[in-house]
Amino acid sequence: AEVLCVDGDFSSIVFPFLERKAIRVRNVPLAALAESITDDTWLVVFSHVQSATGQVADVAAILEAAGAHETYTFCDTTQSAGVHPVDASLFDATVCHSYKWLCSPRGVAFLTLSERFDAQLTPLQAGWYAGDDVWKSCYGPQIHLAANARRFDVSPAWPAWVGAEPAIRMFSELDIDEVWALTSGLGDALCDGLGIPQQHQAIVTWADPDGRDLGKLIAAGIKASGRAGRLRASFHLWNDESDVAAVLAALR
Ligand SMILES: Cc1ncc(COP(=O)(O)O)c(C=O)c1O
């Protein structure tokens, strides 16, 4: 079976397929993903928003091509949930680690499955928490796994969930279109100030091969990151125009 992935996508969603020798993994640039799906493609795997560049996938085109070739779809929403609108029900599978834009402690991650894809999968890591009745599933040897995707649950890292619950509740009450308008608007304002084309993204990146720009931001007390030879600056709810001005002043 062929699994189609994106050049430079986050390794956590690519390495598991590369490890399975029976699976043929093909990589293409994000912009060519939809047109690269063929009848041989069993699964198309991509991040909704790319970690290294902030680029947003053309979900409509990918879904249309996947539908035409009866290809399952797997979307990683780690870099979009909480900042960009996303509808998990559009995909056969989504995964999301909530420690990015959803501002949760590390260790709270989500999986969604369509019924048709769920039917293809085996819960290899099932333990008591995957049981139909969790507290009646603590001891074997009988197993009664949940009938739905909950059978893929693993035992929760409890302290992380204590922090995730209020954080995710807060995001669920927000208008995410509004959050995206604010954050991508700040991204465009930064692009204007830098004199580079607007990226229409909450994550703005530019070439910084020697890390000089990143060094200037760090020296000014601004948190940003260097990824794949590029500087990556991100805007979230708590940022405003003064942060754009601070970045531009630090880079001068
Ligand atoms: C697209 C994407 N998926 C997943 C992760 C996190 O992966 P893991 O849960 O293996 O830490 C990240 C982190 O940057 C990411 O950008």
PDBQT file of the ligand as one rigid body, heavy atoms in Angstrom, charges set to zero:
ROOT
HETATM    1  C1  LIG A 301       2.365  18.746  13.035  1.00  0.00    +0.000 C 
HETATM    2  C2  LIG A 301       2.849  18.282  14.371  1.00  0.00    +0.000 A 
HETATM    3  N1  LIG A 301       2.421  17.106  14.854  1.00  0.00    +0.000 NA
HETATM    4  C3  LIG A 301       2.817  16.664  16.058  1.00  0.00    +0.000 A 
HETATM    5  C4  LIG A 301       3.674  17.396  16.848  1.00  0.00    +0.000 A 
HETATM    6  C5  LIG A 301       4.064  16.872  18.184  1.00  0.00    +0.000 C 
HETATM    7  O1  LIG A 301       4.515  15.579  18.073  1.00  0.00    +0.000 OA
HETATM    8  P1  LIG A 301       4.768  14.711  19.369  1.00  0.00    +0.000 P 
HETATM    9  O2  LIG A 301       3.417  14.435  19.939  1.00  0.00    +0.000 OA
HETATM   10  O3  LIG A 301       5.455  13.494  18.842  1.00  0.00    +0.000 OA
HETATM   11  O4  LIG A 301       5.617  15.539  20.280  1.00  0.00    +0.000 OA
HETATM   12  C6  LIG A 301       4.141  18.626  16.385  1.00  0.00    +0.000 A 
HETATM   13  C7  LIG A 301       5.089  19.416  17.179  1.00  0.00    +0.000 C 
HETATM   14  O5  LIG A 301       5.662  20.388  16.776  1.00  0.00    +0.000 OA
HETATM   15  C8  LIG A 301       3.718  19.069  15.118  1.00  0.00    +0.000 A 
HETATM   16  O6  LIG A 301       4.136  20.253  14.632  1.00  0.00    +0.000 OA
ENDROOT
TORSDOF 0
